[in-house]
């Protein structure tokens, strides 16, 4: 079962950084906007990562149809 958010270990693996402030900077550089909890820990939603990195699209879970060439033009 996948979780709604990345774990602290997954954030550390993604950013290659240990300090939360530096992790947030790295995530923003990757186009990911982290949220901060009251205790200072970061929240990164898994759906945002999957959408950004080409995993399943956030939302419906339906597969996007790929465009077909216009064979009548050949």
Secondary structure as UniProt FT lines:
FT   HELIX           8..15
FT   HELIX           20..29
FT   TURN            30..31
FT   STRAND          35..36
FT   TURN            38..39
FT   STRAND          42..43
FT   HELIX           46..52
FT   TURN            53..54
FT   HELIX           71..73
//
